[in-house]
Amino acid sequence: MIDTDGQLVIPPTPSGDLVALFSGLPAMIAATSPKAAERFLEFFTVTIRNPNTRRAYARQVMQFLTWCEGRGAAQLSDVRPMMVAAYVEKMPGEPQTVKQALSAIRMLFDWLVIGQVVPTNPASSVRGPSYSIKKGKTPVLSREDARALLDSIDTAHVVGLRDRALIALMIYSFARVGAVTGMNVADYYQNGKRWWIRLSEKGGKFHEVPVHHTAEEYLDAYLDAASLRSEPKTPLFRTTRGRSRQLTTNGLQEREALAMIKRRAAVAGLPATICNHTFRATGITAYLESGGTVEKAQAIAAHESPRTTKLYDRRSDQISLDEIERIVL
């Protein structure tokens, strides 16, 4: 927004990281017009709700505009299709990263065109690299390794009970780590004779799933040890306080969950490549191996498309290994 003196004021945003990222706007934005600066910030704060997508797009756009400035573009109107094409052609990284960057640039300039900041979108006619993916790259655990990881956690303390419950919940419900760490105590609730969980998914949607009996057992043990049932509106999975390892009232963040998973994997002798997403893929693969269908897995995982669910289906990995082992010399 613009104040009474004609100066740009960065508005409050849902992400403090975004404010830090835009502490210095690209020179070509400021050189174009105050309206361009305002419209630029609005693109990220108004049109993109997912914080991870917002940060990724912001970094891609900032890198592109900085690159353009280094090649003589003084204003947004100086950016031409050939410049965008040259950037995409020489941009390092995997094809999906390049396609994401081109998508961010296109969307930004579409927004600027609608706001009458620039007359045309220089990225609209630029083609990105061909890219097709049929299997995800997320590391997946076998049933035996997943069981070994859960069994290796020392549950003599509430922290161990918390960690076991969190990992099990991701495996048995195919839930994203952000949805699980964002749960309150009340999001684990009884419906008839069964217990369910309520997950907040992308786009502000809520997704409700019945709880597997093993995950229910682990959640109950954690809740009872932590005495959290009387605090329904507070975070379900919480951080700890220093060396005392006492639970705080603060909810566990994704990066903290990742650090915990890395530690637990190391203790269990599992690869260091294991990440938060591993358990979503592990659960889906185990489900399909047991005769489940892709359509039902899609519903449990709350995927918009079955193609997304199939990226987590790693049954072919074992088939390929079995076939390779047939080679005997």
N, C-alpha and C positions, 0 to 999 in steps of 0.2 A: 504494500500500500504506500501511498505518497502523503507526506505530511503537508502542513500549510506553507512550508518553506520550499516545497518541491523536492524534498529529500526522500530517498527510499527508506522505508522502515520494514524490517523483516517481521512478518506477523508471527504470532505464536503458532507452533505446529505440534502435531502429535508425536514428533520425534526430536528429542534434544540433539541427537546425532546429526539430523538434517540441518539444524541451525548452525552447528559447528562446521559442517561441510560447506555451507554457503556463506561462511563468514567473509569471504572475499569473492564476489561475483566475477565472472569472466569480463574482461575489459570490453569486449564487443557488445555485451548485453547493456552495460551502462552507456556505451557510446551510441547505441541505437536510439534509446529514448527511455524516460522514466516509466512509460507504459510497458515497454518491453521487459524491464526489470520486474515490474509487478506481475505481469503475465507469466514470466518465467517461474517465479516463485509459486504462483497459483497452480501451475501445472503439477507440481509435486505435492503441494499441500491439499489440493482440492480433488484432483482426478485419481490419485493413487492411494488406496486405503491400506494396503498391506505394507507394513513397515519394512520388511525385507526387500520387497519389490521396489519400494520407494528408494531405499539406499542404493540398491544395485543400479537402477536407472539413473539416479543422480550422479553416481560415479562415472557411468558410461558417457553421459552427456557432458559432464565437466571435462573429461579427457578429450572428447571430440572437439569441443569448442577451443580448448587450449591448443590442440593440434592445428586448428584452423587459424588461430591468431598467429601461430608461428610461421604460417605460410601467407601472411599478408592480409588476412580477412579482418577488416577494422570494424565492420558492422554485420548484423545478421543478414542483411540483404546481399552481402558479398559472398555468402555461401552458395555455391552452385552445385548442380548434380554431379559434375565431374569431380569436384572436391570430395563429396561424400563417397563416390565410387572409389576414389584413390585411397581414402581412409580405410574403407572396408577391405580393399584389396591387400593392403599392407598391414592390417591390424593383426597382431599376434594372438595366439590363443586357439582354443578348440572352436569348431564351426558353430556350436550352440552359443558360445560366448559372443562370437561375431554377430550372429543373428539377433541376439538379445540387444546388442549395442545398436544395430540398425533399427530395430523395433523402437527402442527408446528415442532415437533421433527422429524417426518418422512421427511418433506420437507427439513429441514436443513441437515440431514444426506445424503439425496439424492444428495444435492448440494455438500457436502464434498466428496462423492464417485465419482461424475463426475469430481471433481477437483483433484482426486487421493490423497486426504488427509487421508482417511480411506478406507480400502478394501471393507467393506460391510456396509449395513445399519442395525443397531441393532433393529430398530423400525419397519422394513418392515413386519415382521411376527406377530407382537403384535396386538391383537384384542382389540378394545375399547369397552366401555359399549354399550349395545343396547339402542337405543334412537329413538323415533318416536314422532313427534309433528304434530297435526292436527289443532291446534288453538293457535294463539299467546297469549302472556301474557301482551301485551301492553294495558294499560287502555284506554277504548274507551268512548266517551261522547255520550249521546243520542242527538237526534236533538234538543230537548228542552234545554238541558244543553249547547250545543254548541252555540245555539242562545243567551242564557242568558249570556254566557261569552262574546260574541262579543258586545252585547248591554250594558254590564256593563262597558265597557272601555270609559273613559272620553275623548272625541275627541275635547275638546276645545283647546288642545295644539297639536303641530305637533308630539310629542312623542306618544300620544294616537292614532293619525291617523296612525303612523308608525306601532304600535303594532297591531292594528286592521287589517291593510292591510296584515301584515306578517302572522298572524294566519289564516285569511280568505284564503289567497293564498295557504297555506298548505292544508286546508280543501278541497277547490274547485278544486285543481289540483292534489291531492294525492302526493304532492312533498315532498321529503326529506328536512329536515331543512338545511342541508349543501348545497343542490342545491339552495334553496331560498336565504339563506344568502350570497351565492356566486354570486348572480346576479348583473349585472351592470344595470344602467338606460336603456341602449340600448337593454337590454334583454326583455324589455316590449315594444312591437312594434306593429304597425298597419299593418294588412295584409288584403287588401280589405276593407270591412266594419267592420271587426272584429279585436279585439286586441288579441295578442298572447304573450306567454312568452317562453323564451329559457332557458332551464335548463342544467347545466353541470352535467352529471351523472357519476357513477363509471366507471372506465376504459377509461376516457377521451371522452366519448360519449356525444353528444348534443341531447336533447330531446325537441321538440317544441309542445306546447299544447295551444289550444284556451282558452281564459280566460272567466270564468263564469261571467255573467253580474254583480253579487253582488261583486265579487272580483275586477272587473273592476272599479266599482263605488268607492270602498274603495282605490284602488291604485291611481286613478285619484285625489281623495281628498288629499291623502298624498303627491303626487308629486306636486300638485299645492301649497299646504301650505308650502312645503319645497323648492319650486322653483328649482327643480332638472332637469327639462326637457332639459335645456340648457347644461347639463353636462353628455352626454350619456356614456362616458367611465369611469364614477366614480361609486362607490358602490350604489346600490339602497337602501338597508337598512343599516343605519348608527348608530354609537354609539353616545352618548351624552356627553357633557362636564360638569362634576361636577353638582353643584346645579343650574347652569343656565339652564340646560336641553336643551342647544342648540346643534343641530346636528353638528358632526365633519365631516371630510372627510374620516374617517376610517370605513371600513365595519364592521357590527355586526358579532360577532363570535357565534358559536353554543352554547357555555357555557353561553354567555350573553343572547342569545335568551331563553335558558332554565330558567335562573334566572328571566327574564321578565315574562315568562309564569307562573312560580310558583307564582309570585306576583299577576298577573292578576287572576289566579285561586283562590287564597286566598280571594281576594276582592269579587269575584263572589260566594263565599261559596262552591267551588268545591273541590274535594279531592286533597290532597297534592301529590298523586301518579301520577298526570297528568305530562306528559313529552313532549318533542318535537315530538316524534313519535305518540303521541295520535291523532294528527290531520290527519295524513295520514290514520290511521285506521278508524277514525271517518268518514272521507270523503268517503272511500271505502264502509263502512257499509251502510251509508245513500244512496249512489248511488245504491247499490244492493237492498236495501229495496224499492227503487222507481222503481224497475223493470229492472235495468241495468244488464248486463251479466258479468260473471267473465272474459270472453275473452276481452271485451271492457275495463273493469277495469284494466286488466293486461296491455293493450296497453297504457292507460292513465298514469298508475303508472310506466311504463317502466320496468316492472318485466321481467326477463328472462323466468320464469316458472309460469304457473297458480297456481302451488302449493304454491308459495310464496304469491300470491294474496289472496288465500283462507285463509291464516293465519290471514289476516286482516278482514275477514268476520265474524262479531260477531252477526249475526242475531239470531243464535241459543240461545244466552244468554237470550234474551227476551222470546223466546219460552219456554225455560226451566223454567223461573220464572213464566210465566203464568200457566204452568202445576203444579208447586209446590203449587201455591195459590189455586188450586182446592182441596187441602187437608183441609177439614173442620171438626173440632171436636165439 
